Every structure is written in C-alpha cells, then in structure tokens.
C-alpha cells in the first residue's frame, strides 16, 4: 500500500507543479479563452500575407538587421509573392515604435498627378463615369512605395539596401509557388486584366495550385533599383518606362510627377483606450482618427461586460462606427490641403454628445445621422505586415494598390502592377467609391493631393511596454477590423491567433447595414438586431479584413496572429 500511496501523492504533486508553471507562463491578456494559440517566438517575429515574404524578413532579423531592415525586405518580397496587393506601383503607411519607446509614422501614400482635375471622372452631365477611376491608366496615382522604402532605410535602417532587396530579386528569378487561394484569385481577375487590355505573365496560362511563376521582368526592375537607388524609379529608365506605358493606356502621370514625389514623416495619432496607449496613422489615413472616435465612444459603456459578438456588443460598436464614418465623410482629407479639426474630433466631450441619441431599444437610422458640429478648427485591396525585432523595435505597415491588382495596368517590361488609388478621392461629393465610402469637398481631387485612406497600421502599449502590433487590408473595413482585434485582446483576454480568427462585422454609416462575415453569427443574434431595426448583409463575398498581428505575452514571448482568411504566415525565432 505504501508505494502506491507514495506514487499517487507524487502524481498529484507533479500535476500541481505543471499547472502552476502553465499559469505562470499565461499572460493576463493572452490565451485565456481557448486552446487556440498562434506561433510563439522568444525574440523576433514577422507576420505577413505570404510565407515567402515572412521568411525573407525573418532572415534579415537573424542576420542582425533591425525591424526596419526587415520591413524593407518583407515589403519587396511581397511585391514578388503577393502581386494582388504587394507593390512598388502603389503606396502605404508605416507606424513604428523604437526600442526606447519613441514612436513615429511615415506617409508614402500615392498622390494625384499634376494634370488631375476635380471633375476628371464626370461625364458632360456631371455624373460619375463607371470604371473610369478604377480600371485603366487614368485610375493611377503617383506611386510612393519606392520612396517610402528608401526613406525608412535612410533614417532607420542598419544594413545596406542592396542586401535588403537581393532576396526579392532571387525570389522573382526562382519563382513563387501558386497557392490554392491565389489560383482562385487569378482565375477570378483574369477577365479584368483582359478588360484593361493588359498583357501580363499572370495571363500566360491558367495558373493552378502548385505551379511556379517566375517574375523575370520584375527581377530586372529590382536589380536596376538595387544598382541605381531611389532615382531609378523616379528619374531613371524604370520611371520613363512607367510614364511611357501609362500614357498609352490613357494615364496622365508625367516624369515631373515622379520627380516631385516625396514620402513624408508624420506625427501619428495617439490616444488612450482605458490603460492602453494606441498609436495609429494620421491623415491622409482616416484610420487613427476613426479608431479613436469609436474606441473612445464605447469606453464609458465598459463594453467588456457584454458577451463577445452578442447583440449589445454589436449594437454599441455599430452605433459608434456609424457616427465616426459620418464624420469621416465630411471632415477628413489630406491635411496638407484641408484644415481638419483633429483634436476636436477625438475629444471626449464631443464624442459623448455624438452618442447622446443612441438607444439600446432601436437602431439609429444613418439618414438621421450627419457629421458632428465642430466649433472651431485647430492644428481593399491592401496588405499588412507586422514586425518585432530582438532589440525591441516594432513596425506596423499597411501597403496597397487599392483594388485587387490595382488598376490592372501591368507595366510591360517592368513586371509590376500600378494602383487605382485615384478612386479613393471623392469623384463627386456624395457619390460612393468602390468601397461604398462617401466623401465631401475635403477629399475632392486636386493636383499633388493625397487621397483619403482607411489604412490603420497600429501599435498598442501599456505603461510604456509594447503590447500589440497590428493592421489589416480591407478598404473601409480596415478600421473596424483593427479596433475589434484590440477589443478582443484587451477586453476579452484572447490570444492573438484566437483574436484574428474571430468572425467580424462592420458598419460605415452608408450604406446603412451591418456587414457580417458569412456563417460567423447565429440566427438568433441576427434576428434580435433586425427586430431593433438593423439591416444585415451576410453576402458570401463579404470578407472583413485580414489581420496580421503580434502580441507580446506577459512572459515576454511573442505570439503571432496570421489571418486564416488568406495564406498569411507568422514566423520567428
């Protein structure tokens, strides 16, 4: 009896020790709701839309490069492996936090060409011409990606640029294996390439899962940029090739447009949600402002008391989003061109007044919601990746061509797609763009103006310590995707992978409907919302964001959240 009793007590003791160790390593804000846990690394991590790009970024980190070096390498690798949105023919935004806790932002958003005019997409009767701002040469804004990458390298990089671009060149020559999801996308968009009268390697054959695509023209372009620097794209043969080809397709970008382009360092939007300090992108991205409006609007309600994705949770976020997007439509534009009341729009008193007519009993009609009254003024398809290095630097980058494969214009001989970012302007006040977003005079077309964006690369800190790095593609749904993931982690104690895998919903004022991911919300919840007057859109085409994020757990390890809606991958060491 004695040995058996001893073994029994020993077993109990071992179980208790293991439980204690497990509790010790489980942070307060991670992996407490389910067993779903993302990839965990001790020191550094990259999460992006493609495994090839994530691995290239990680290789740079392993060589001793910092997060900014990895940002450049990852971005260029996405140009090769993810032409759907990765680009040198588009633009984007970066929000960063250095190891000492300082933060900043870079704007390398596209600009309207010098020859652009306010009514360039209207017919003789003043109506918007369908497709003119989305398909073909006239839809293209002046690209900013290459300028952005060189600006990052000059200010924050540590390794030679040639070392950071070479992996993308090698990948382009070696080729990229087509995934199941990519094959489906290529098949779907082939008709649009043809409609834009484009010759592209993506049209060479019916690409299937497992095929390898080699991007040899793109490799040559990247080699020229490696050898000749930033000027190759904006003043050299690549820029001349771009301008010449674009003019054949009805575009209006000139060499002067390229030569005048500059990326801009900006002061990011900063605000608190309870104890969490959130740093996000400022204008011409609406992301940081709208996110601040929504999160600060719901904070007084202690939203965490309502079950996740319950009727009250959805209702409260929907009403805050409705009001924020109404303000977005009226007030927001490029701050180099319009005077935007940034401080007033995110002031607690203003937001309290905006929510004053909210009722739990009945949906507010968007037709009854206009922009808020300000007393005075003062000073989709996209991709996101998140990086944290061993030194403590963190980078959140969202970059885009706007629509899938942008304007569908593929620079012959250059091997890359150009954006259709001009559609993000208000072609006509009150008329929605391709994402259904309505704009006003603040976002009207002007030469050299940057079009309004929803991109929201974001960094979250608590008491000076890094908590999260995140962002998403998805057009107008970017903002709501990012803020819902912040709430998932901070209010519902989810881990990063669990959080990004959750079904999401979205409201943007107009159209007056709650978009819900198919099969993510039960019929009882939907019926209760409809009984209150909410319209539900659960069409099969709705995908709300594709979040790639990193969570710093309480034990100091990093958990990646790679969105299962795509081929996204988290890697680290």
C-alpha positions in Angstrom: 0.0 0.0 0.0 2.7 2.4 0.9 4.4 2.5 -2.6 1.0 3.0 -4.3 0.1 5.9 -1.9 3.5 7.4 -2.5 3.1 7.2 -6.3 -0.4 8.7 -6.0 0.8 11.7 -4.0 3.8 12.2 -6.3 1.5 12.2 -9.3 -0.7 14.9 -7.6 2.3 17.0 -6.9 3.6 16.8 -10.4 0.2 17.9 -11.8 0.1 20.8 -9.4 3.6 21.9 -10.5 2.7 21.7 -14.2 -0.5 23.7 -13.5 1.5 26.3 -11.7 4.0 26.6 -14.5 1.3 26.9 -17.0 -0.4 29.7 -15.1 2.9 31.5 -14.7 3.5 31.5 -18.4 0.0 32.5 -19.4 -0.3 36.3 -19.6 -3.3 38.3 -18.4 -4.3 39.2 -21.9 -3.4 36.1 -23.9 -4.9 32.7 -24.5 -7.2 32.5 -21.6 -10.4 31.8 -23.5 -9.5 28.8 -25.6 -6.6 26.4 -26.5 -6.1 28.2 -29.9 -2.6 29.6 -29.8 -0.7 31.2 -32.6 3.0 30.7 -33.5 5.1 31.7 -30.5 8.7 33.0 -30.6 11.1 34.2 -28.0 12.9 37.1 -29.7 11.6 38.3 -33.0 8.7 37.8 -35.4 7.3 38.7 -38.8 3.7 38.2 -39.8 2.7 38.8 -43.4 0.4 37.8 -46.2 2.8 35.2 -47.7 5.2 32.7 -46.1 8.0 33.6 -48.6 7.9 37.2 -47.5 7.7 36.4 -43.8 10.7 34.1 -44.1 12.7 36.7 -46.0 12.0 39.3 -43.3 13.0 36.8 -40.6 16.3 36.0 -42.4 17.2 39.7 -42.2 16.4 39.7 -38.5 18.5 36.6 -37.9 21.4 38.3 -39.7 21.3 41.1 -37.1 19.2 43.5 -39.1 16.6 45.5 -37.2 12.8 45.7 -37.7 13.2 48.5 -40.3 15.6 46.4 -42.4 13.2 43.5 -42.2 10.3 45.9 -43.2 12.1 46.8 -46.4 13.0 43.2 -47.3 9.5 42.0 -46.5 7.8 44.7 -48.5 9.9 44.0 -51.6 9.3 40.2 -51.2 5.5 40.9 -51.1 5.9 42.7 -54.4 7.0 39.4 -55.8 5.0 36.9 -53.9 1.7 38.8 -53.5 1.1 41.0 -56.6 -2.5 41.1 -55.5 -1.5 43.9 -53.2 2.2 43.9 -52.6 3.7 46.5 -54.8 6.3 49.1 -56.0 3.5 50.7 -58.0 1.3 51.8 -55.1 1.9 53.3 -51.6 1.3 52.9 -47.9 1.8 53.9 -44.3 4.2 52.8 -41.6 3.8 53.3 -37.8 6.7 52.4 -35.7 8.0 52.2 -32.1 11.7 52.1 -31.4 13.3 50.2 -28.6 13.4 53.3 -26.4 9.6 53.8 -26.7 9.6 56.7 -29.1 7.0 56.5 -32.0 6.6 57.9 -35.4 4.9 57.4 -38.8 5.7 57.6 -42.5 3.3 58.5 -45.2 4.2 57.2 -48.6 0.6 57.4 -49.9 0.1 58.0 -53.7 -0.7 61.5 -55.0 -2.9 62.9 -57.7 -0.9 63.8 -60.9 -0.3 67.4 -61.7 -2.7 67.1 -64.6 -5.5 65.8 -62.4 -8.7 67.9 -62.2 -11.7 67.9 -59.8 -14.2 66.6 -62.3 -12.0 64.3 -64.3 -14.2 61.3 -63.7 -17.5 63.0 -64.6 -19.4 63.0 -67.9 -20.8 66.1 -69.6 -23.9 65.9 -67.4 -21.8 65.8 -64.2 -22.3 62.1 -63.5 -19.5 59.7 -62.4 -18.4 57.5 -65.3 -18.4 54.0 -64.0 -14.9 52.3 -64.1 -13.0 55.4 -65.1 -11.4 55.8 -61.6 -10.9 52.1 -61.0 -9.7 50.4 -64.2 -7.0 51.5 -66.6 -4.4 54.3 -66.9 -6.5 57.2 -65.7 -7.1 55.5 -62.3 -3.4 55.5 -61.4 -2.0 57.8 -58.7 1.7 58.7 -58.4 3.3 55.7 -56.6 5.1 56.2 -53.3 6.3 52.8 -52.2 9.9 53.0 -53.5 10.3 56.5 -52.0 8.9 55.2 -48.7 11.3 52.2 -48.5 14.4 54.4 -49.2 13.1 57.0 -46.6 12.9 54.2 -44.0 16.4 53.0 -44.9 18.0 56.4 -44.7 16.5 57.2 -41.3 16.3 53.9 -39.5 17.9 51.1 -41.5 21.2 49.4 -40.5 22.1 47.0 -43.3 23.0 48.0 -46.9 19.9 48.4 -49.1 21.4 46.1 -51.7 21.4 43.3 -49.1 17.7 44.0 -48.3 16.5 44.0 -51.9 18.5 41.0 -53.1 16.2 38.3 -51.5 13.3 39.7 -53.5 15.3 39.6 -56.7 16.3 36.0 -56.0 12.7 35.1 -55.3 11.5 36.6 -58.5 14.0 34.6 -60.5 13.4 31.4 -58.6 9.7 31.8 -58.8 6.7 31.7 -56.4 4.6 28.6 -55.9 0.9 29.3 -56.5 -1.4 28.5 -53.5 -4.9 27.3 -53.8 -6.3 30.7 -52.7 -4.0 32.5 -55.2 -5.1 30.3 -58.1 -8.7 31.1 -57.3 -7.9 34.8 -57.3 -6.0 34.7 -60.6 -8.9 32.9 -62.2 -11.4 35.4 -61.0 -9.5 38.5 -62.0 -8.3 37.3 -65.4 -11.4 38.9 -67.1 -10.4 42.3 -65.6 -6.9 42.1 -66.9 -8.4 41.5 -70.4 -10.9 44.3 -69.9 -7.9 46.6 -69.1 -6.3 45.3 -72.3 -3.2 44.1 -70.4 -0.5 41.7 -71.3 0.8 40.1 -68.1 2.7 37.0 -67.0 -0.4 36.3 -65.0 -2.4 35.9 -68.3 0.2 33.5 -69.8 -1.8 30.4 -68.8 -4.5 29.1 -66.4 -2.3 29.0 -63.3 -3.1 26.1 -60.9 -2.2 25.3 -57.3 1.4 24.1 -57.2 2.5 25.9 -60.4 5.6 28.2 -60.1 5.5 31.7 -61.5 8.8 33.4 -62.3 8.8 37.2 -62.4 11.8 37.8 -64.6 10.9 41.4 -65.8 10.3 42.4 -62.1 13.7 40.9 -61.2 15.3 43.2 -63.7 13.4 46.2 -62.4 14.5 45.4 -58.8 18.1 45.0 -60.0 18.0 48.4 -61.6 16.7 49.9 -58.3 19.4 48.0 -56.4 22.1 49.4 -58.6 20.8 52.9 -59.2 18.9 53.7 -56.0 15.7 55.6 -55.5 16.2 57.8 -58.6 15.9 54.7 -60.8 12.1 54.7 -60.2 11.5 58.4 -60.1 14.1 59.8 -62.6 15.6 56.8 -64.4 14.7 54.2 -67.1 12.1 52.5 -64.9 10.3 55.7 -64.3 10.4 56.6 -68.0 9.1 53.1 -68.9 6.2 53.6 -66.4 5.3 57.0 -67.8 5.6 55.9 -71.5 3.5 52.8 -71.0 0.9 54.6 -68.9 0.4 57.3 -71.5 -0.5 54.5 -74.0 -3.2 53.4 -71.5 -4.7 56.8 -71.1 -2.8 57.8 -68.0 -1.7 61.3 -67.1 1.4 60.8 -64.8 4.5 62.6 -66.1 8.1 62.4 -65.3 7.7 65.7 -63.4 5.1 63.9 -61.2 7.6 61.2 -60.3 10.5 63.6 -59.8 8.5 65.7 -57.3 7.2 62.8 -55.2 8.4 62.7 -51.6 7.5 60.4 -48.7 6.6 62.4 -45.6 7.3 61.7 -41.9 4.2 62.5 -39.9 3.2 62.7 -36.3 0.9 59.7 -35.6 -2.5 59.8 -33.9 -2.1 58.9 -30.2 -4.9 58.3 -27.8 -5.8 56.2 -24.7 -8.4 53.4 -24.5 -8.5 52.8 -20.8 -4.9 52.0 -19.7 -3.8 51.3 -23.3 -1.9 53.9 -25.3 -2.7 53.4 -29.0 -0.6 54.8 -31.8 -2.0 54.8 -35.3 -1.8 56.5 -38.6 -2.8 60.1 -39.1 -4.2 61.8 -42.3 -4.3 61.3 -45.1 -5.3 58.0 -43.5 -8.5 58.2 -41.6 -7.6 55.1 -39.6 -6.2 56.6 -36.4 -8.9 59.3 -36.1 -11.9 56.9 -36.8 -10.5 54.3 -34.5 -10.0 56.8 -31.7 -13.6 58.0 -32.2 -15.1 54.5 -32.0 -13.0 53.2 -29.0 -13.3 56.4 -27.0 -17.1 56.4 -27.7 -17.6 52.9 -26.3 -15.1 53.2 -23.4 -17.7 54.7 -21.0 -20.0 51.8 -21.6 -17.5 49.2 -20.3 -18.1 47.1 -23.4 -16.3 44.1 -21.9 -19.4 43.4 -19.7 -21.3 42.2 -22.8 -20.6 38.8 -24.3 -18.3 38.9 -27.3 -20.3 39.3 -30.6 -23.5 39.5 -28.6 -26.4 41.7 -29.6 -25.4 44.6 -27.2 -21.7 44.3 -28.3 -22.6 44.5 -32.0 -25.1 47.3 -31.4 -22.8 49.5 -29.4 -19.9 49.2 -31.8 -22.2 49.7 -34.8 -23.6 52.9 -33.4 -20.2 54.3 -32.6 -18.9 53.3 -36.1 -21.9 54.9 -37.8 -21.1 58.3 -36.2 -17.4 58.0 -36.9 -17.8 57.2 -40.6 -20.3 60.1 -41.0 -17.6 62.5 -39.6 -15.0 60.8 -41.9 -17.1 61.5 -45.0 -17.4 65.2 -44.2 -14.3 66.4 -42.4 -11.4 64.2 -43.5 -8.8 64.7 -46.3 -5.1 65.4 -46.9 -4.0 67.7 -44.1 -1.6 69.4 -46.4 -4.6 70.7 -48.3 -7.5 70.9 -45.9 -7.8 72.1 -42.3 -9.1 69.2 -40.3 -10.2 69.6 -36.6 -8.2 66.6 -35.4 -8.3 67.4 -31.7 -12.0 68.3 -31.6 -13.0 65.1 -33.5 -11.5 62.8 -30.8 -12.3 65.0 -27.8 -14.3 63.1 -25.1 -17.0 65.7 -24.7 -17.6 65.8 -28.5 -17.9 62.0 -28.7 -20.2 61.9 -25.7 -22.5 64.3 -27.5 -22.3 62.2 -30.6 -23.6 59.2 -28.7 -26.3 61.1 -26.8 -29.1 60.0 -29.1 -28.1 56.3 -29.0 -30.8 53.9 -27.7 -30.5 50.3 -26.8 -34.1 49.8 -28.0 -33.9 51.0 -31.6 -31.3 51.3 -34.3 -30.3 54.9 -35.3 -31.0 55.5 -38.9 -28.0 56.7 -40.9 -30.3 59.1 -42.7 -30.8 60.8 -39.3 -27.0 60.9 -38.6 -25.0 63.7 -40.1 -21.5 64.9 -39.3 -21.0 66.3 -35.8 -20.9 70.1 -35.2 -17.4 71.4 -34.5 -17.0 74.9 -33.0 -13.6 75.6 -34.5 -10.7 74.1 -36.4 -7.2 73.5 -35.0 -3.9 72.1 -35.5 -9.4 46.7 -50.2 -7.2 45.5 -51.6 -4.3 46.0 -49.4 -1.9 44.0 -47.3 -0.5 44.5 -43.9 2.5 43.1 -42.1 3.8 43.4 -38.5 7.4 43.0 -37.3 9.1 43.0 -33.9 12.9 42.5 -33.6 15.1 41.3 -30.8 16.1 44.9 -29.9 12.5 45.9 -29.1 11.7 47.8 -32.3 8.2 47.3 -33.7 6.9 48.1 -37.1 3.3 48.1 -38.5 3.0 48.6 -42.2 -0.1 48.7 -44.5 0.6 49.0 -48.2 -1.8 48.9 -51.2 -2.6 49.1 -54.8 -6.2 49.9 -53.7 -8.3 47.4 -55.7 -7.1 43.8 -56.4 -4.1 44.1 -58.7 -4.8 47.9 -58.6 -5.8 49.5 -61.9 -4.9 46.1 -63.6 -2.3 48.1 -65.5 0.8 45.9 -65.7 3.9 47.9 -66.8 5.1 46.0 -69.8 8.8 45.3 -69.4 8.7 46.5 -65.8 6.9 43.5 -64.4 4.7 45.3 -61.8 1.1 46.5 -61.4 0.1 50.1 -60.9 -2.5 51.3 -58.3 -6.1 52.6 -58.9 -5.8 54.9 -55.9 -7.5 57.8 -57.6 -10.8 56.1 -56.7 -10.1 57.0 -53.1 -10.8 60.6 -53.9 -14.4 61.9 -53.9 -15.0 61.9 -57.6 -18.2 63.7 -56.8 -19.3 64.7 -53.3 -22.0 62.3 -52.0 -21.3 59.6 -54.6 -19.7 56.4 -53.1 -16.4 54.9 -54.3 -15.7 51.2 -54.9 -15.8 50.5 -51.2 -19.1 52.3 -50.8 -17.5 55.2 -48.9 -19.0 58.6 -49.4 -16.8 61.8 -49.4 -17.1 65.5 -49.5 -15.1 68.6 -50.6 -12.3 67.8 -48.1 -11.4 64.8 -50.2 -12.0 66.3 -53.7 -9.4 65.8 -56.4 -6.6 68.3 -56.6 -3.1 68.1 -58.2 -0.5 66.6 -55.8 -3.1 65.9 -53.1 -3.0 62.6 -51.3 -6.3 60.7 -51.4 -8.0 59.7 -48.1 -7.3 56.2 -46.9 -8.6 53.8 -44.3 -5.3 52.1 -43.7 -4.6 51.7 -40.0 -1.2 50.3 -39.0 -1.3 50.4 -35.2 0.8 49.8 -32.2 -0.6 49.3 -28.7 1.4 49.9 -25.5 0.6 49.7 -21.8 2.6 51.5 -19.1 5.3 52.1 -21.7 5.6 48.5 -22.7 4.8 47.1 -26.1 1.6 45.0 -26.2 0.5 44.7 -29.8 1.5 45.4 -33.4 -1.4 45.0 -35.9 -3.2 46.1 -39.0 -5.3 44.8 -41.9 -6.3 45.2 -45.5 -9.9 45.5 -46.4 -10.8 49.0 -47.7 -13.3 50.6 -45.4 -13.4 47.6 -43.2 -9.7 48.0 -42.1 -10.6 50.4 -39.3 -13.3 48.1 -37.8 -11.1 45.0 -38.2 -8.3 46.6 -36.3 -10.3 48.0 -33.4 -12.3 44.8 -32.9 -9.0 42.9 -32.5 -7.8 45.5 -30.0 -11.0 44.9 -28.0 -10.7 41.1 -28.4 -7.3 41.2 -26.6 -7.8 44.0 -24.1 -11.4 43.3 -23.1 -11.9 39.6 -23.8 -8.5 38.3 -22.9 -7.9 36.5 -26.2 -4.6 35.4 -27.6 -3.5 36.9 -30.9 -4.3 34.0 -33.1 -7.7 33.4 -31.4 -8.4 37.1 -31.9 -7.7 37.3 -35.6 -9.7 34.1 -36.3 -12.9 35.6 -34.8 -15.8 36.5 -37.1 -16.1 40.2 -37.7 -18.7 42.7 -38.5 -18.7 46.3 -40.0 -20.8 49.4 -40.3 -19.7 52.6 -42.2 -22.7 54.9 -42.0 -23.6 54.4 -45.7 -24.9 52.1 -46.8 -27.0 51.7 -43.7 -26.3 48.0 -43.0 -24.2 45.8 -40.7 -21.9 43.7 -42.9 -21.3 40.3 -41.2 -18.9 37.5 -42.3 -20.9 34.6 -43.6 -21.6 31.8 -41.0 -20.0 33.8 -38.2 -23.1 35.0 -36.4 -26.0 32.9 -35.2 -29.5 33.5 -36.5 -30.9 34.4 -33.0 -28.4 37.3 -32.7 -29.2 38.5 -36.2 -33.0 38.3 -35.6 -32.7 40.3 -32.4 -30.7 43.0 -34.2 -33.2 43.1 -37.1 -36.0 43.4 -34.6 -34.3 46.6 -33.4 -34.2 48.0 -37.0 -30.7 46.9 -38.1 -30.2 45.7 -41.7 -27.9 42.7 -42.0 -25.7 42.0 -45.0 -24.1 38.5 -44.9 -23.4 38.0 -48.6 -20.8 35.4 -49.4 -18.5 38.0 -50.9 -18.0 39.8 -47.6 -14.6 39.4 -46.1 -13.9 41.9 -43.3 -10.2 42.5 -43.0 -7.3 40.1 -43.0 -5.4 40.9 -39.8 -1.7 40.1 -39.3 -0.6 40.9 -35.8 1.9 40.3 -33.0 1.1 40.1 -29.3 3.7 40.5 -26.6 2.8 38.0 -23.9 3.4 38.6 -20.2 6.3 36.3 -20.2 8.0 38.3 -22.9 7.4 35.9 -25.7 5.7 36.9 -29.0 2.5 35.3 -30.3 1.7 35.8 -34.0 -1.8 36.1 -35.3 -1.8 35.1 -39.0 -5.3 35.6 -40.5 -6.7 32.2 -41.7 -8.7 34.1 -44.4 -5.6 34.2 -46.5 -2.2 32.5 -46.9 -0.8 34.6 -44.1 2.1 33.3 -42.1 3.8 34.1 -38.8 7.5 33.2 -38.4 10.1 34.0 -35.8 12.8 32.8 -33.5 
